[in-house]
Amino acid sequence: MQKIEYIYLHAYFALFSITALISKHAASFKFNDIEFWLLYGIVILILGMCAFFWQKLLNRFPLSVAYSNRPIIFFWVMLWALLIFEETITLQNIAGMAVIIYGITWMVKK
């Protein structure tokens, strides 16, 4: 497996994680606001793109490798929460992320 394919896989996860950001921002609007519906429309568009890219990625990776890498989405969401929403990252968050990264590394090396 070439490293560029893993870059594609993790770029997909980063794109997928953006839907959580947009959803959080949309939640700040009322249900009947146009901004709410526009943001959720963007989420649906991104999720559609993600579904397409996921199918393409499954052709390049064994299913066990592709799915074992999915928890890295938590890393991306935590990074966006820190950078965009200025949320606090706790020691528990970091420890949890270390366990996830170790598990992914262990699974990919098998």
C-alpha positions as a Markdown table, in Angstrom:
| # | Residue | x | y | z |
|---|---|---|---|---|
| 1 | Met | 0.0 | 0.0 | 0.0 |
| 2 | Gln | 1.4 | 3.4 | -1.0 |
| 3 | Lys | 1.6 | 6.3 | 1.5 |
| 4 | Ile | -0.4 | 8.5 | -0.9 |
| 5 | Glu | -3.4 | 6.2 | -0.5 |
| 6 | Tyr | -3.3 | 6.8 | 3.2 |
| 7 | Ile | -3.2 | 10.5 | 2.6 |
| 8 | Tyr | -6.3 | 10.2 | 0.5 |
| 9 | Leu | -7.9 | 8.1 | 3.3 |
| 10 | His | -7.2 | 10.7 | 6.0 |
| 11 | Ala | -8.2 | 13.6 | 3.7 |
| 12 | Tyr | -11.5 | 11.8 | 3.4 |
| 13 | Phe | -11.8 | 11.6 | 7.2 |
| 14 | Ala | -10.9 | 15.3 | 7.6 |
| 15 | Leu | -13.6 | 16.1 | 5.0 |
| 16 | Phe | -16.1 | 13.9 | 6.9 |
| 17 | Ser | -15.3 | 15.6 | 10.2 |
| 18 | Ile | -16.1 | 19.0 | 8.8 |
| 19 | Thr | -19.8 | 17.9 | 8.9 |
| 20 | Ala | -19.6 | 18.0 | 12.7 |
| 21 | Leu | -18.4 | 21.6 | 12.6 |
| 22 | Ile | -21.1 | 22.7 | 10.3 |
| 23 | Ser | -23.7 | 20.9 | 12.3 |
| 24 | Lys | -22.5 | 22.6 | 15.5 |
| 25 | His | -22.6 | 26.0 | 13.8 |
| 26 | Ala | -26.1 | 25.3 | 12.4 |
| 27 | Ala | -27.3 | 24.4 | 15.9 |
| 28 | Ser | -26.8 | 28.0 | 16.9 |
| 29 | Phe | -29.7 | 29.1 | 14.6 |
| 30 | Lys | -33.4 | 28.5 | 15.2 |
| 31 | Phe | -35.0 | 25.6 | 13.3 |
| 32 | Asn | -37.0 | 27.9 | 11.0 |
| 33 | Asp | -34.0 | 30.2 | 10.1 |
| 34 | Ile | -32.7 | 30.0 | 6.6 |
| 35 | Glu | -29.1 | 29.8 | 7.8 |
| 36 | Phe | -30.0 | 26.6 | 9.7 |
| 37 | Trp | -31.4 | 25.0 | 6.5 |
| 38 | Leu | -28.5 | 26.2 | 4.3 |
| 39 | Leu | -25.9 | 24.8 | 6.7 |
| 40 | Tyr | -27.7 | 21.5 | 6.9 |
| 41 | Gly | -27.9 | 21.4 | 3.1 |
| 42 | Ile | -24.2 | 21.8 | 3.0 |
| 43 | Val | -23.8 | 19.0 | 5.5 |
| 44 | Ile | -26.0 | 16.7 | 3.2 |
| 45 | Leu | -23.9 | 17.7 | 0.2 |
| 46 | Ile | -20.6 | 16.9 | 2.0 |
| 47 | Leu | -22.0 | 13.6 | 3.2 |
| 48 | Gly | -23.0 | 12.8 | -0.4 |
| 49 | Met | -19.5 | 13.5 | -1.5 |
| 50 | Cys | -18.1 | 11.4 | 1.4 |
| 51 | Ala | -20.3 | 8.5 | 0.4 |
| 52 | Phe | -18.9 | 8.6 | -3.2 |
| 53 | Phe | -15.2 | 8.9 | -2.0 |
| 54 | Trp | -15.7 | 6.2 | 0.6 |
| 55 | Gln | -16.8 | 3.8 | -2.1 |
| 56 | Lys | -13.7 | 4.7 | -4.1 |
| 57 | Leu | -11.4 | 4.3 | -1.1 |
| 58 | Leu | -12.8 | 0.8 | -0.4 |
| 59 | Asn | -11.5 | -0.3 | -3.7 |
| 60 | Arg | -8.0 | 0.7 | -2.7 |
| 61 | Phe | -7.9 | -0.7 | 0.9 |
| 62 | Pro | -8.9 | -4.0 | 2.6 |
| 63 | Leu | -12.1 | -3.5 | 4.4 |
| 64 | Ser | -10.4 | -4.2 | 7.8 |
| 65 | Val | -7.8 | -1.4 | 7.2 |
| 66 | Ala | -10.4 | 1.2 | 6.0 |
| 67 | Tyr | -12.7 | 0.6 | 8.9 |
| 68 | Ser | -10.0 | 0.4 | 11.5 |
| 69 | Asn | -8.9 | 3.9 | 10.5 |
| 70 | Arg | -12.3 | 5.5 | 10.8 |
| 71 | Pro | -11.9 | 6.4 | 14.5 |
| 72 | Ile | -9.3 | 9.0 | 13.4 |
| 73 | Ile | -12.3 | 11.2 | 12.7 |
| 74 | Phe | -12.3 | 11.9 | 16.5 |
| 75 | Phe | -8.8 | 13.4 | 16.1 |
| 76 | Trp | -10.0 | 15.7 | 13.3 |
| 77 | Val | -13.1 | 16.7 | 15.3 |
| 78 | Met | -11.0 | 17.4 | 18.4 |
| 79 | Leu | -8.5 | 19.4 | 16.3 |
| 80 | Trp | -11.3 | 21.5 | 14.7 |
| 81 | Ala | -12.9 | 22.0 | 18.2 |
| 82 | Leu | -9.6 | 23.4 | 19.5 |
| 83 | Leu | -8.8 | 25.6 | 16.5 |
| 84 | Ile | -12.2 | 26.9 | 15.5 |
| 85 | Phe | -14.4 | 26.8 | 18.7 |
| 86 | Glu | -11.5 | 27.3 | 21.1 |
| 87 | Glu | -12.6 | 24.3 | 23.2 |
| 88 | Thr | -10.4 | 22.8 | 25.8 |
| 89 | Ile | -8.6 | 19.6 | 25.2 |
| 90 | Thr | -8.2 | 17.6 | 28.4 |
| 91 | Leu | -5.7 | 14.9 | 29.4 |
| 92 | Gln | -8.4 | 12.3 | 29.0 |
| 93 | Asn | -9.0 | 13.5 | 25.4 |
| 94 | Ile | -5.3 | 13.1 | 24.6 |
| 95 | Ala | -5.1 | 9.7 | 26.3 |
| 96 | Gly | -8.2 | 8.5 | 24.4 |
| 97 | Met | -6.7 | 9.8 | 21.1 |
| 98 | Ala | -3.4 | 8.0 | 21.9 |
| 99 | Val | -5.3 | 4.7 | 22.4 |
| 100 | Ile | -7.1 | 5.2 | 19.1 |
| 101 | Ile | -3.9 | 6.0 | 17.2 |
| 102 | Tyr | -2.1 | 3.0 | 18.8 |
| 103 | Gly | -5.0 | 0.8 | 17.7 |
| 104 | Ile | -5.0 | 2.1 | 14.2 |
| 105 | Thr | -1.2 | 1.6 | 13.9 |
| 106 | Trp | -1.4 | -1.9 | 15.4 |
| 107 | Met | -4.2 | -2.9 | 12.9 |
| 108 | Val | -2.5 | -1.4 | 9.8 |
| 109 | Lys | 0.8 | -3.2 | 10.6 |
| 110 | Lys | -0.9 | -6.6 | 10.9 |
